[in-house]
Amino acid sequence: MVQGKYINIDGEKFYEIKNYDRMQPFFISVASDSDLWMYLSSTGGLTCGRRSPDFALFPYYTDDKITQNYSFTGARTLVRILKEGKTFVWEPFSINNDALYNIERRICKSVTGNAILFEEINRTCGLLFRYIWQPADRFGWVRKAYIENIAPLPQEFEIIDGLQNILPSGVNRQTQNVYSTLVDGYKKIEQISGTTLALYRMEAIMVDKAEPSESLMCNTVYSIDADDFELLTSSMQLDAFRHGAAIHPEPESKGVQGAYLLHKALMTLEPGKSQAWLFVMDVEKDACDVHAMLQEIAKPDHKQLVLDALRATTAKTAYNPPATKPRMPAILPTCCSTPCAAAIMRTITPSTQPTSPTIFASSIRLSTSSTNRCLTPCPSN
């Protein structure tokens, strides 16, 4: 049964919807105090970036396509579990698991509207996996991933976790929508040796003139607390992983959709223990920006700086209305039907803030097969 209520996660108030996957998919925007914007579906598909759709990290499509494309755009996780001499392949948040495992899911959105959490518990295998999206101002978008052993015995497993269909810099909305296959042919993804930083760029700018046109900007992704993971820069090995084949590092890819997938061949967790890692991503970086980023990543306190930026964004996004004008309705619906759950989540970002999509997160629309609306446009430069 679908249930909704307020909860606290790490001292922050969230609205939780349990068993949200039994509802019709709905569409959500995530608030930010800067020019960062994000729209995502309850299926996990998303688009995000800075300033406008022309500076996107993932393709900026209509909400029906984002809802349907969750399996190859945005976050992706695969776990190969070794248990009692058998191998189980678990793909959190995939409908392919529903008939195989005893699954529980929930989605939570912070009251400030700037954090969205997805969680899945696999009771059959005794594992919990969750991830949360948050803006971090100058660092860009941050995804925190977390896996925990909830079984009474130690667990051994192999994991791939990360992001798919990451756009290179220099691809605007019209180009992606009209020439997406041609754009793939120009893509180049490369990991900077000795670091977790990967660059997503075009080999050249797409022009119809017989002249050289070099692409000098890139989108970036790097990870924190994942030094013992291998990096895959495309999704080409995911099927091999599903079928039990060995996975090899992939520091460079060309002519394919970009990915940032972390792979660990063997992870062991004792009962009640967990491991977490972070992805940090941004758009439109030049050579000087990348050089500065490498220096900053190398600092021993870099993780703390990112976490401080997340907390600062939450503090600045928070809205404190006058006592005479309560932020939430005095009486909230108590039933757990789909309309009520969506209505409550819709109210968690105050409608009295400016209606710019970068800071106004009140849009949750139910997606249907007939939906073909374009997303609310992001603010232009």
N, C-alpha and C positions, 0 to 999 in steps of 0.2 A: 504494500500500500504506500502511496505517495504521502509523505509527511513533511511539514515545514515548521521551523522554529528558529529562534535566536540562540546562538551559542557563542562561546568565547574560544578563540584559537590564539595561543601565545599572547594573551592579554588584550587581544583586539576583538571587537564584536563583529560577528558575521551572521547572515541569514542563511540557513541550511535547508536544502530540499533533498530528502532521502528518496532513493529509488526514482530519481528524476528521469531515468531512461525509460520509465513506463509512461511518461508524458509525451505529448507531441513535441518534437524539437522546437526550441525557442531561441531567439536571437538576443544577444546582450552587447552592450558597449561598456568599456572599462574607462573610468575617469582618470584624469591626469592633471597636474597643476602646471604642465608645460605644453610644448607643441606635440607631445607624443599622443597617438591615438590608436585605438584597438577596437575591432568588432569581432565577436566570435559567436559560434553556435554552441548549444548544449551538447552537440555531437563531438566537439573538440576542434572542428575546422575553424580557421580564423584568417584575418588579415590585420596587419598593423604597420606602423611606420611613424614618420614625422611629417608635420606640416600639412601635406596634401596627399592624395592617392598617387601622385607621381613620384613620391619618395616612400615606397612601400617595401617591406621585408618579405611579404607573401602576396600573391596576386590579389588585386582588388576587384572582386567579382560581386555579383548580386548575391543576396543572402541565401537563395535556394542552392546556388552552386557551392557556396562556402559550406553549407550544411551537408551537402552530398559528398563533397570532396575531402572529408575529414581523414580518410584512410591514406591519402598521399599528399596532404598539405597541412603543415603545422606539426604539432607534437606527435611522436610515434615511439612506442615502447614494445619490445619483444623480450620475453624471458623464457629461457630453456632450463627447466628444473630437473635435477637428478634426484629421484626419490624412489627408494626401495628397488633399485636396479632398473627402474623405468625412467623414460624421458618424457616430460610434459612440456608442450609449448603453450605459453600463456601470452596473449596480447591484450593488455589492459585497455578498456574502453572500446573494444571491438565487438560488434554483434556476433562475430564468429565464435566467441567464447560462451555465449549465453546457454547453449545446450550442452556444453562440456563440463562446466564447473559451477559450483555454488557461489554465485557472485552477488556482492552488495555494492551499490554505487551511491555517491552523494555529490552534490555541487554546492558550493558555498560562495557567497559574495559579501565582501566587507561592507559595513554600514557606510563607510566613506566612499564606497563605489570604486576604489582603485585597486582591488585585488579580487581575483577569481580563482577558486580552488576546485580541482577535480580529484576525487578519490575512489579507488576501487579496492575491495577486499575479496581475495580469493580464498574462501573457507576450505575448499578442497585441498589446495596446496599449502595453505597456511602462510600466505604472504599478503602484505598490504602495500599498495603503491599509490602515491599522490604527487601532484604537481600544482604549482601556483604561479600565475602570471601577475607581475607588478611593474609599474614604471619606476625608473630610477633617474629621472631628470637627465643629467649630462652623460650618464652611462648608457642610456637607452632603455630597452625592455629587458626584464630579467625573468627567467623561468627557473624556479627552484624545484628539483625533483627529489623524491624521498622514497626509499623502500625499507620495509621493516619485516622481520620474521615474527609472526604471531603464533607460530607452532610451538609445541613443548620441546621439540628436538632441534638440533642445529640443521641449517638448510644450506645446500650447495646449489648454485645455479649460475648460468651464463646470461648476460644481459646486453641488449642494445637499446639505447635510449637517446632521443634527440629530436631533431627538427628536419622536416622535408620540404622540398619545393621552395627553397630560399631564393629570392630574386637577386640578381646582380644590380649594381648601381647603373643608372642610365637607361632604365626601362620604364617608360611612363605607362599610364593606364591604357591609352589607346593602342600603343605598340603591343602590350601584353595581350590585350583582347583580340587583336586582329592578326598578329604575326607571332603567336606564342611558339610555334614549332621552329620558325626561323630564329627567334630569340635563343632557343635552346642551342642551336648550332654555334652561336657566338659566345656562349658562356664558358668561363674558366673559373675553377675553384681550386685554391691552393692553400695548404697549411704552411705557415712559416716555421721552418725547421727549429726544433728545440723549444717550441711554445705550443700552447693550445689554440692560438689565434689562426683563424681561417679567413681568407679574403674571397669575396664573391664579386666578380667583375666581368665586363665584356672584353673579348679579345680586341675588338675595334668598335667604333660607333657605327651603327647601321645607317648608311647614306647611299643615295643613288648616283653619286658623282664619282668619277674616276680619279679620286684623290685620297691620300692617306688621312685617316681620322682616328687618332689614338684615344682610347678611353683611359682617363687618368683618375677616376674615382672608383671606390669599391664600397660594398656593404661588408660588415664584419660580424663575426661571431667568435666568442671564446668561452672557455669553461673554467670553473674554479672548483677545487677539491676533486679533480678528475685526472691527476697526473699519471695514474696507473692505468688509465683507459687508453685504448687505441682509437684513432679517428677514422671514420668513413665519410668521404665527401660526396657520396651519392647513395642512392637507395638500391643499387644494383645487386647487393649481396643479401638483401632481406629474404628472398625466397630460398637462398642457400641455407640461411640460418634456420628457417622453418623446417627444412628437410634434413637438418643435422650435419651439414657440411661445415668444414673449417672456415673461419673468417680471417681475412688478411687485411692489414692496414691499407688505407687508401688516402694518401696525403694529397693527391691531385686528381681532378676530373675535368674533362672537356666535353662539350657538346651534349651534356645531359642536364637535367634539373638538379640544382644544387641541394645538398643536404649537409647536416652537421650531426652525425650519429656517433655516439660514444659506445665502444664495445669493450667489455671485460670478460675474458674467457672463463674465469672462475672466481666467483664471489662466495664467501662463506660467512653466514651470520648465525650467531648464537641466539637462543630464544630471547625474545624481547629486545634484541639489538637492531640497529638500523644504520643506514648509510645515506648521505645526502650529497648533492652536487648542484652547481648553478650554471646556467647559460646566460651570457650577457651579449646583447646584440644591438647594432646601431646601423645607420645609413649614411651614405655620402661622405666617405672619408678619403682624403688625399694622402700623398706620401708622407707629408709632415704629420698629419693626424695619426697615421699608423705608427710612425716612429715614436711619437709621444705616448701612444697607447702601449707599445711594447715596454717602454720605460716604466709606465705606471703599473702594468701587470706584474712586473718583476719586483715591485715593492712588497716587503713582507706583510704590510698592513693593508694591502689592496682589498682583500675580502671584506675587512671591517669598513673600509670606505664605501664599498657597494652597499653593505647592509645599513650603514648610516644614511646613505642616500635614499634607500627604501623607506626608512622611518621618517626622514624629513619630508618626503613626498606625501606620506600618509598624514603627517601633521598639517601640511599646507593645504591638502585637499579637503581635510575635515571641515565641516560646516557647523558652526555653533549659533543656532537661531536664538532669538530672544525668548525668555521664559514664558512670555505671554502668547507665543506662537509656536506650539510644539512642532517638532520636525516630523514626527510620525502621527498618524491618525490616533485619536484617543481610544478608539475601539478597532481592533484588527479582526479580520475574519478568522474563525477558529476551525473551519473545515479545511481539509487538505486536498480539495479538488484542484484540477489544473488551473482554472482561471484565478482562484484565490492565491495559489502559490506564486504565479507569475505577477499578480497584482502587488503582493507584498514586496517581492524583489524589485519591482518597478519603482517603489517609493523610497528605496534606500539611498538614492542620490537626490538632494533637494531640488525642487523645481524652481526655486528662487535664484539659483545660480544662473550665470549667463548660459545661453543655449548652444554655445560652441561645442562640437562633439569631443574636443580634447578634454573638457572638464565636465560635460553634462552626460550622465550615463543613465537616463531614464527609459531608453528605448529597448523594450523586449517585445519582439514580434513573434507570433507563432508561425513557423514555416510550414508551407504545404507544397505539394507537388505542382500546384498551379501558380505559386508565387514567382514573379519575375520582376520584382522591384529592385531598383538600384539602391545601394546603401545611402544613408544620409551623407551628403557631401561634407568632406573635411574642409576646414578653413583654408582659403588660398593665401599665398604669400602676399 
